Amino acid sequence: MVYNKNTYKKLNENQIYTKDGSARSFIMDKNYIYCKDFIHLHIINKKTLKAEIILKLGADLSSDICGMTVDNNYIYIGIRNG
């Protein structure tokens, strides 16, 4: 969801995941939200809240994404058993 921080009015909403999950986390830059879900990385457009790219980075749940960060040019990801 996107809210105006001054008025608390909801501006946009989209459900990316259909199932509950407690292993998800995200980081953002100016244009995108990078959300990890075990072995998948969803790259979500901040304006439309649509997943533009979904990358499968591990083979199975034994090789999940442990940490990530971004800069202007790259996404850095640590994969357990990767």
Backbone torsions as a table, in degrees:
resi	resn	phi	psi	omega
1	MET	NA	149.2	175.6
2	VAL	-121.7	127.7	179.5
3	TYR	-122.5	148.2	169.3
4	ASN	-74.0	122.6	-174.2
5	LYS	-73.2	-14.1	178.6
6	ASN	-90.8	-38.2	-176.5
7	THR	-105.4	-12.1	-176.3
8	TYR	63.0	20.4	177.6
9	LYS	-81.6	132.6	177.6
10	LYS	-71.8	128.1	-177.9
11	LEU	-103.2	-31.5	-176.8
12	ASN	-159.5	155.9	-179.8
13	GLU	-156.6	142.3	175.1
14	ASN	-156.1	138.7	176.8
15	GLN	-98.1	114.4	-179.2
16	ILE	-84.7	-42.4	-175.7
17	TYR	-107.6	137.0	179.5
18	THR	-93.2	-18.4	179.6
19	LYS	-112.6	149.9	175.3
20	ASP	-66.0	148.4	177.2
21	GLY	-159.1	137.3	-178.9
22	SER	-105.1	2.9	-178.2
23	ALA	-99.1	8.6	-177.4
24	ARG	-89.0	146.6	170.6
25	SER	-152.2	165.9	-177.8
26	PHE	-146.3	159.1	170.1
27	ILE	-135.3	163.5	-177.5
28	MET	-135.1	154.9	165.7
29	ASP	-125.3	-161.3	-174.8
30	LYS	-62.2	-35.1	-172.7
31	ASN	-115.0	-21.5	-170.8
32	TYR	-132.5	157.0	169.7
33	ILE	-111.0	127.3	179.9
34	TYR	-107.7	111.0	-174.5
35	CYS	-117.6	125.6	179.6
36	LYS	-100.0	143.3	178.8
37	ASP	-142.6	89.9	-174.1
38	PHE	56.2	-101.3	-175.5
39	ILE	-100.7	-1.5	-178.4
40	HIS	-106.5	142.2	173.3
41	LEU	-117.0	118.7	177.0
42	HIS	-98.9	126.9	176.5
43	ILE	-106.6	111.9	-169.1
44	ILE	-111.6	130.3	176.7
45	ASN	-69.4	126.4	-177.1
46	LYS	-67.9	-29.6	-179.1
47	LYS	-77.1	-43.7	-175.7
48	THR	-95.7	-17.7	-174.3
49	LEU	59.8	27.6	176.4
50	LYS	-101.9	138.9	176.0
51	ALA	-72.1	111.9	-179.0
52	GLU	-83.4	-34.0	-178.2
53	ILE	-140.5	137.3	172.2
54	ILE	-124.8	117.2	-178.5
55	LEU	-107.6	133.0	172.5
56	LYS	-95.6	110.7	-171.8
57	LEU	-103.3	-13.3	178.4
58	GLY	-125.5	166.6	-178.4
59	ALA	-81.7	-38.8	-179.0
60	ASP	-157.8	-171.9	-175.4
61	LEU	-70.4	-7.0	175.1
62	SER	-80.7	-6.3	-178.2
63	SER	-128.0	54.0	-175.8
64	ASP	-79.6	161.7	178.1
65	ILE	-73.9	124.4	-176.8
66	CYS	-98.7	-36.6	-178.2
67	GLY	-156.2	158.8	179.0
68	MET	-158.8	156.3	173.1
69	THR	-151.7	165.9	179.5
70	VAL	-133.6	155.3	166.7
71	ASP	-131.4	-162.5	-176.1
72	ASN	-65.8	-23.5	-173.2
73	ASN	-121.3	-20.8	-169.8
74	TYR	-137.4	158.5	168.4
75	ILE	-111.4	125.5	179.1
76	TYR	-106.1	126.7	-174.3
77	ILE	-134.0	134.5	172.6
78	GLY	-102.2	128.8	-178.1
79	ILE	-118.0	124.4	177.4
80	ARG	-68.1	133.4	-177.7
81	ASN	56.9	26.7	-176.6
82	GLY	-87.5	NA	NA
